[in-house]
Amino acid sequence: MSKGTILVTGGTGYIGSHTTVELINAGYQVVSMDNLSNSNIRVLDGIQAITGVRPTFYEADCNDEKAVERIFSAHPDIVGVIHFAASKAVGESVQQPLKYYRNNLLSLIVMLEAMERHGTKGIVFSSSCTVYGQPEVLPVTEDAPVQTALSPYGNTKQINEEILRDAIYAGASYKAILLRYFNPIGAHPSALIGELPLGVPQNLIPFLTQTAAGIRPELSVFGDDYNTPDGSCIRDYINVVDLARAHVIAVERMIDESKGSERLETFNVGTGRGVSVLELINTFEEVTGVKVPHKIVGRREGDIEQVWANPKKANEVLGWTARETLGDTLRSAWAWQERLGKA
């Protein structure tokens, strides 16, 4: 028996596809929507191969009010939404801010208006540790002040959190859970789905694995003069399947009236361990035996020096913890890249 239907926006994207797998495995029906601007329809084949279920899919843009309304009307059993759909490259957002404000803000507003019309119980929002800027205290907790954003991308996450907070305060009928991710990496252990950027990767790991595979000549490390042990930026790298599991737990909390009475809750989703870019490269080389040609270049605008999570609240309130080691996660990313290379 199904636990209910969840609408996953950005459902063929990196985190959306892995979360769809975990939702199906947990007994939910999934309706997936994506405009395929940064993902591939073949991801549905991977989801089906892993779970035995092909989610209902709509090629549609979350900014398209009529399309969103059609989806909700066709699926009156939607009990919750997980909203991933967004433009997400920090560097690109500095160059194209209006694209980011239009895509990332309007899509949430359209979704919330539809949820209100259709009596949807709640939304899990894909937020980011970028809202903390460069935290004064590490590891960072949910109580840390939200800092002035260092990029339009980061600013859209802050504004979307404010939109949700204001809507809940004004008496919205739904609950909201904000999951502030740190840095998702890796792939499903089956190597049937993983990170699949179109064109030149904007994220570190697909660029790293493509470089290791000889597709890219070398990996650029943006700065080695930061105030960190080896001079490179430090991040909290979390396995994408661990992150996907956090969404399933958040959905269960959100739609079960007996779990948590707060209308809006915020959780950090990270490992609690900071890893530098150079340490990440070294670990990848150790666990795979494959060298990654890389060079140090200048700092990149919008980058934060160091940030990692205090995940205690998610551990205790949600009962969620990150399970996968960094080595296993990097091995999964390489297995996915090797499969892509043979495709």
Secondary structure, 3 states (H helix, E strand, C coil): CCCCEEEEECCCCHHHHHHHHHHHHCCCEEEEEECCCCCCCCHHHHHHHHHCCCCEEEECCCCCHHHHHHHHHHCCCEEEEEECCCCCCHHHHHHCHHHHHHHHHHHHHHHHHHHHHHCCCEEEEEEEHHHHCCCCCCCECCCCCCCCCCCHHHHHHHHHHHHHHHHHHCCCCCEEEEEEECEEECCCCCCCCCCCCCCCCCCHHHHHHHHHCCCCCCEEEECCCCCCCCCCCEECEEEHHHHHHHHHHHHHHHHCCCCCCCCEEEEEECCCCCEEHHHHHHHHHHHHCCCCCEEEECCCCCCCCECCECCHHHHHHHCCCCCCCHHHHHHHHHHHHHHHHHC
